[in-house]
Amino acid sequence: MPNKLEDRKKVIVAMSGGVDSSVAAVLLKKAGFDVIGVFMKFWSSLRGSTQIYTDKKADLYRFENRCCSSEAENRARSVAEKLKIPFYVFNFEKDFRKKVVDYFLSELKAGRTPNPCVVCNKEIKLGLFIEKAMAMGADYVATGHYCKIKNPARIGYAEGVAGGQKSKIKIKESFRDDLYPLLNPPIRWSSDGRRGGGCLKSQESLGPERSEGSKILNYGYGLLKGRDENKDQSYFLWKLNQKQLSRILFPIGGYLKSEVREMARKFNLPTAEAAESQEICFVRSTMKDFCDINFKPRIGKIIDTKGNIIGEHLGLWFYTIGQRKGINIRDRVSDGLAGLPRRSRAKPVSVLAGFGEVKAVLPFYVLDKDAKKNILIVTQNEKDLFRKEMVARDVNWISGKGPEFPLKVKIKIRYRQEFCPAVIAKGIKQKEIKVVFASSQKAITSGQSAVFYRGEELLGGGIIK
């Protein structure tokens, strides 16, 4: 821990007005850091939009982003005042619109189901935020994410004497995955291979002390799951790189959510009972409203697996793979069986006029989307939704270097899904991989993130094709 004021490392904390980032700021201050609080604004109105809406739609669109409202800013400011730390507001509205919202809309228009949080973390929260913080002279940034960072492990070769003969002996050093590098800094090696200071948690040495000329291989930073399995947010950070990880601290990654709440109460923070943010922060009400605002209707056919036309849709962006509600078939809108009177559920019912009859015994599921032909494909056989293989594109490896294939991993294809064992092989195209699951997976959805783990460590991820 730094003792002298001039030795204190500066860390800028992203304070959202929630309990997690507030406790992160407290922990860092207690650890001896020079802490600065920053509240990030993403967007809050129609400003910068080229769309023209009706008054009703404009009202839906004109609102403050849930995670950066005035109320949230005031809570964050109150915490900063209580901690007696400087507080600033970073405005990223234009960048957020361009890099996150426009990306989200373009993916929806292409028939995919994107995950905007992954892009936001990479480009804004841990992208532009880091750049601006470094420009202010910060050594690190910190957030309230439930994740951990493993500091670099180095493997070196030292010249020594074994059995009376000179030889190169392997020395492995692994550094603790600590919240604060300053509490237990990694060993620093001078250009001639000598130790320059630092504290080591564990060391496996197979030979004599390091001598001049030793070579060091840096295995880089690792991204680990948070201790709280239910709150772990590593899934959303698979796009991060080594440069970003070297500047990030996750102070609450080693705590349970209940412990974080308790610490907030203990420190009497204004955010101790703050509600958690849910869903996509820039979608005010429903995805349907959001799509209504941003897209003009594009009527297309709904077909079954045999090619029969059984209905119409108003735009593929309203649907995602596996969806069973809101499919425009029987009479007007199908809600599985829930949209029908109980007395009618076992009887054949008409779909849209001119499309014939279909039985309503089983619900319909979205099976696929053909964006080029603007066709929605549905099925009544739930087994059709299961697949054992997939391809992921735009793959990123946290280490910065791809592994040797084939690679056994555990994969998540959506945030709240259980891990599934799988084998990854090199794809046909660059930055693509082929995934073969140990068991068939339901509703593998184009545009979503497939994230790869080995044990507690996140290895990388990609976008499902």
Residue pairs with C-beta under 8 A, 6 or more apart in sequence:
1 31
1 32
1 180
1 182
1 183
2 8
2 9
2 32
2 33
2 182
3 32
8 32
8 33
8 34
9 33
9 34
9 139
9 140
9 182
10 33
10 34
10 36
10 137
10 138
10 139
10 140
11 28
11 33
11 34
11 35
11 36
11 138
11 139
11 140
11 141
11 142
11 249
12 35
12 36
12 37
12 38
12 129
12 133
12 136
12 138
12 140
12 141
12 142
13 21
13 24
13 25
13 28
13 35
13 36
13 37
13 38
13 141
13 142
13 143
14 21
14 38
14 39
14 40
14 125
14 129
14 141
14 142
14 143
14 144
15 21
15 22
15 25
15 37
15 38
15 39
15 76
15 79
15 80
15 87
16 39
16 40
16 67
16 68
16 72
16 76
16 144
16 277
17 39
17 69
17 71
17 72
17 73
17 74
17 75
17 76
17 79
17 271
17 274
18 72
18 75
18 144
18 271
18 274
18 276
18 277
19 144
19 260
19 261
19 264
19 269
19 271
19 272
19 273
19 274
20 144
20 145
20 146
20 252
20 260
21 76
21 143
21 144
22 76
22 79
22 144
22 264
22 269
22 270
22 271
22 274
23 144
23 251
23 252
23 260
23 263
23 264
23 267
23 269
24 142
24 143
24 144
24 249
24 250
24 251
24 252
25 35
25 37
25 79
25 80
25 83
25 85
25 142
26 83
26 263
26 267
26 269
27 179
27 251
27 252
27 263
28 35
28 142
28 180
28 249
28 251
29 35
29 83
29 85
31 179
31 180
31 182
31 183
32 182
33 140
33 180
33 182
35 83
35 85
36 85
36 86
36 87
36 88
36 136
36 138
37 76
37 77
37 79
37 80
37 83
37 85
37 86
37 87
37 88
38 87
38 88
38 89
38 90
38 129
38 133
39 68
39 72
39 73
39 76
39 77
39 87
39 88
39 89
39 90
40 68
40 89
40 90
40 92
40 124
40 125
40 129
41 65
41 68
41 73
41 89
41 90
41 91
41 92
41 93
42 65
42 67
42 68
42 92
42 93
42 96
42 100
42 120
42 124
42 281
42 282
43 65
43 93
43 96
43 97
43 101
43 282
44 63
44 64
44 65
44 68
44 69
44 93
45 62
45 63
45 64
46 53
46 58
46 61
46 62
47 93
48 93
48 94
48 97
49 61
49 97
51 61
51 293
51 294
53 61
53 293
57 292
57 293
60 284
60 285
60 289
60 293
61 284
61 293
63 284
64 70
65 281
65 282
66 277
66 281
66 282
66 284
67 277
67 281
68 281
73 89
75 270
75 271
75 274
76 87
76 271
77 87
78 270
78 271
79 269
79 270
79 271
80 86
80 87
81 87
82 268
82 269
82 270
90 128
90 129
90 132
92 124
92 128
92 129
95 123
95 124
95 128
96 120
96 124
96 282
99 119
99 120
99 123
99 124
100 116
100 119
100 120
100 123
100 124
100 282
101 116
101 282
103 114
103 116
103 119
104 114
104 116
104 119
104 280
105 294
105 295
107 113
107 114
107 447
108 114
108 291
108 295
108 317
109 295
109 317
110 371
110 447
111 316
111 317
111 369
111 370
111 371
111 446
112 446
112 447
113 320
113 321
113 445
113 446
113 447
113 448
114 447
114 448
115 236
115 447
115 448
115 449
116 280
116 282
117 236
117 280
118 236
118 237
118 238
118 239
118 449
118 461
119 239
121 127
121 236
121 237
121 239
121 240
122 237
122 239
122 240
125 143
126 141
126 143
126 237
126 240
126 244
126 248
127 244
129 141
130 141
130 244
130 247
130 248
133 141
133 247
134 247
139 247
140 181
140 247
140 248
140 249
141 247
141 248
141 249
142 248
142 249
142 250
142 251
143 248
143 250
144 251
144 252
145 226
145 233
145 237
145 250
145 252
145 253
146 226
146 227
146 228
146 231
146 232
146 233
146 234
146 250
146 252
146 253
146 257
147 223
147 224
147 225
147 226
147 232
147 233
147 234
147 237
147 250
147 253
148 177
148 179
148 223
148 224
148 225
148 226
148 227
148 250
148 253
148 254
149 177
149 221
149 222
149 223
149 224
149 245
149 248
149 249
149 250
149 253
150 175
150 177
150 221
150 222
150 223
150 224
150 457
151 175
151 176
151 177
151 178
151 181
151 186
151 221
152 175
152 186
152 218
152 219
152 220
152 221
153 172
153 173
153 174
153 175
153 219
154 173
154 187
154 189
154 216
154 217
154 218
154 219
155 170
155 171
155 172
155 173
155 216
155 217
155 219
156 170
156 171
156 173
156 193
156 210
156 214
156 215
156 216
156 217
157 168
157 169
157 170
157 171
157 214
157 215
158 168
158 169
158 171
158 193
158 207
158 208
158 209
158 210
158 211
158 214
159 166
159 167
159 168
159 169
159 211
159 213
159 214
160 166
160 167
160 168
160 169
160 207
160 208
160 209
160 211
161 167
161 208
162 169
162 207
167 207
169 206
169 207
169 208
170 206
170 207
171 203
171 204
171 205
171 206
171 207
171 210
171 214
172 203
172 204
172 205
173 187
173 200
173 203
173 204
174 201
174 202
174 203
174 204
175 184
175 186
175 187
175 200
175 201
176 184
176 201
176 202
177 222
177 224
178 184
179 249
179 250
179 251
179 253
179 254
180 249
180 251
181 249
184 199
184 201
185 197
185 198
185 199
186 198
187 195
187 196
187 197
187 198
187 199
187 200
188 195
188 196
188 197
188 198
189 195
189 196
189 214
189 216
190 196
192 212
192 213
193 210
193 211
193 212
193 213
193 214
193 215
193 216
194 210
194 212
195 210
219 399
220 242
220 245
220 398
220 399
220 400
221 242
221 245
221 246
221 398
222 245
222 398
222 399
222 457
222 458
223 234
223 237
223 238
223 240
223 245
223 398
223 457
223 458
224 234
224 253
224 456
224 457
224 458
225 232
225 234
225 453
225 456
225 457
225 458
226 232
226 233
226 234
226 250
226 252
226 253
226 254
227 253
227 254
227 255
227 256
228 255
228 256
228 257
230 257
231 256
231 257
234 451
234 458
235 412
235 415
235 449
235 451
235 458
236 415
236 449
237 458
238 396
238 398
238 449
238 451
238 452
238 458
238 460
238 461
239 396
239 461
240 248
240 398
241 396
241 398
241 400
242 398
242 399
242 400
245 398
252 260
255 263
261 272
264 271
264 272
265 272
280 287
283 289
283 290
284 290
287 318
288 318
288 326
291 315
291 317
291 318
295 315
295 317
297 314
297 315
298 314
298 315
298 316
298 374
299 312
299 313
299 314
300 312
300 313
300 315
300 316
300 373
300 374
300 375
300 376
301 309
301 311
301 312
301 313
301 374
301 375
301 376
302 309
302 310
302 311
302 312
302 313
302 327
302 328
302 329
302 375
302 376
302 377
302 378
303 309
303 310
303 375
303 376
303 377
303 378
304 310
304 358
304 377
304 378
304 379
304 380
305 367
305 377
305 378
305 379
305 381
305 384
308 356
309 355
310 329
310 351
310 352
310 355
310 356
310 358
310 378
311 327
311 328
311 329
311 351
311 352
311 355
312 328
312 352
313 319
313 327
313 328
313 376
314 328
316 369
316 371
316 374
316 376
318 326
319 326
319 327
319 366
319 369
319 376
320 366
320 445
321 366
321 367
321 368
321 369
321 385
321 443
321 444
321 445
321 446
322 365
322 366
322 385
322 442
322 443
322 445
323 365
323 366
324 334
324 335
324 336
324 363
324 364
324 365
324 366
325 334
325 335
325 336
325 338
326 333
326 334
326 335
327 333
327 334
327 364
327 366
327 376
327 378
328 334
328 352
329 351
329 352
329 358
329 364
329 378
330 339
330 340
330 349
330 350
330 351
330 358
330 360
331 349
331 350
331 351
333 339
334 363
334 364
336 363
336 364
337 345
337 360
337 363
340 349
340 360
344 360
345 360
345 361
346 360
346 361
347 360
348 357
348 358
348 359
348 360
349 357
349 358
349 360
350 356
350 357
351 357
351 358
362 380
362 381
363 380
364 378
364 379
364 380
365 378
365 379
365 380
365 382
365 384
365 385
366 376
366 377
366 378
367 377
367 378
367 379
367 384
367 385
368 377
369 375
369 376
369 377
369 446
370 376
370 377
379 385
385 442
385 443
386 440
386 441
386 442
387 440
387 441
387 444
388 436
388 437
388 439
388 440
388 441
389 434
389 435
389 436
389 437
390 413
390 434
390 435
390 437
390 441
390 444
390 450
390 464
390 465
391 427
391 432
391 433
391 434
391 435
391 464
391 465
392 427
392 432
392 433
392 435
392 450
392 461
392 462
392 463
392 464
392 465
393 427
393 429
393 431
393 432
393 462
393 463
393 465
394 431
394 462
394 463
395 402
395 427
395 431
395 432
395 433
395 460
395 461
395 462
396 460
396 461
396 462
397 403
397 459
397 460
398 458
398 459
398 460
399 459
399 460
403 459
405 424
405 425
405 426
405 433
406 423
406 424
406 425
407 423
407 424
407 452
407 459
408 421
408 422
408 423
408 424
408 454
409 421
409 422
409 423
409 424
409 452
409 453
409 454
409 459
410 419
410 420
410 421
410 422
410 452
410 453
410 454
411 419
411 420
411 421
411 422
411 435
411 437
411 450
411 451
411 452
411 453
412 418
412 419
412 420
412 450
412 451
412 453
413 420
413 441
413 444
413 445
413 448
413 449
413 450
413 464
414 445
414 448
414 449
419 453
420 437
420 438
420 439
420 441
421 437
421 438
422 435
422 436
422 437
422 438
423 435
423 436
424 433
424 434
424 435
424 452
425 433
425 434
425 435
425 436
426 433
426 434
427 433
427 434
431 462
432 462
432 465
433 462
435 450
444 464
445 464
446 464
446 465
447 463
447 464
448 463
448 464
449 461
449 462
449 463
449 464
450 461
450 462
450 463
450 464
451 458
451 460
451 461
452 458
452 459
452 460
452 461
453 459
